[in-house]
């Protein structure tokens, strides 16, 4: 029980106004403070717009529309390769079964 009492005393000591830290305002222009606050957000938005415009200008040859088309072509190519591998595996199992029968 003594540990609980010391814990309660320390919590009460931390809650007293004497322990609270006072935050001082930084001297300077409020416009500068707003600029430093909003600058990272504005930079991220500007970069996003820059990259999206660059991707959109290339149209069918590139860009996000072209990327989706090329992604579909890649998926089709992967499907064809998997089908080819499946047929080769079937042939291999047939050959192995024939060799086991002999």
C-alpha positions in Angstrom: 0.0 0.0 0.0 2.9 2.5 0.5 3.7 2.4 -3.2 0.2 3.4 -4.1 0.3 6.3 -1.6 3.6 7.6 -3.1 2.2 7.3 -6.6 -0.8 9.3 -5.6 1.4 12.0 -4.0 3.6 12.2 -7.1 0.6 12.5 -9.4 -0.8 15.3 -7.3 2.5 17.0 -7.3 2.6 16.9 -11.1 -0.9 18.4 -11.3 -0.1 21.4 -9.3 0.1 24.7 -11.2 3.7 25.3 -10.0 4.8 22.4 -12.2 3.1 23.5 -15.4 5.4 25.1 -17.9 4.5 28.4 -19.4 4.7 28.6 -23.2 6.1 31.8 -24.5 5.1 33.3 -27.8 7.9 33.6 -30.3 8.6 37.1 -31.2 8.1 37.9 -34.9 5.7 38.4 -37.7 2.6 36.3 -37.6 2.8 36.1 -41.4 6.2 34.4 -41.1 4.8 31.9 -38.6 1.9 31.1 -40.9 4.3 30.7 -43.8 6.4 28.2 -41.8 3.3 26.4 -40.8 1.7 26.1 -44.3 4.9 25.8 -46.4 5.3 22.0 -46.1 1.7 21.4 -47.0 1.8 23.8 -50.0 5.1 22.2 -51.2 3.5 18.7 -51.1 0.4 19.9 -53.0 2.6 21.7 -55.6 4.7 18.5 -56.1 1.5 16.4 -56.5 0.1 18.8 -59.1 3.5 18.9 -60.9 3.7 15.1 -61.2 0.1 14.6 -62.1 0.2 17.1 -64.9 3.4 15.6 -66.2 1.8 12.1 -66.2 -1.3 13.4 -67.8 0.4 15.3 -70.7 2.0 12.2 -72.1 -1.4 10.7 -72.9 -1.4 7.1 -74.4 2.4 6.7 -74.6 3.0 7.3 -71.0 1.3 8.9 -68.1 -1.1 7.3 -65.7 -3.5 6.3 -68.5 -0.7 4.7 -70.4 0.6 3.0 -67.3 -2.8 1.4 -66.7 -2.7 0.1 -70.3 0.8 -1.2 -70.0 -0.1 -2.8 -66.7 -2.9 -4.7 -68.4 -0.5 -5.7 -71.1 1.9 -7.0 -68.5 -0.8 -8.9 -66.8 -1.8 -10.5 -70.1 1.8 -11.4 -70.7 2.1 -13.0 -67.3 -1.1 -15.0 -67.9 0.3 -16.3 -71.2 3.6 -17.2 -69.5 1.8 -19.0 -66.7 -0.3 -20.9 -69.2 2.8 -21.9 -71.1 4.5 -23.1 -67.9 1.3 -25.1 -67.0 1.4 -26.9 -70.3 5.1 -27.7 -69.9 4.5 -29.1 -66.5 1.7 -31.3 -67.8 4.0 -32.6 -70.5 6.8 -33.2 -68.0 4.5 -35.2 -65.7 3.3 -37.3 -68.6 6.9 -38.0 -69.5 7.7 -38.9 -65.9 4.7 -41.2 -65.7 5.7 -43.0 -68.9 9.3 -43.5 -67.6 8.0 -44.9 -64.3 5.8 -47.4 -66.2 8.8 -48.9 -68.0 
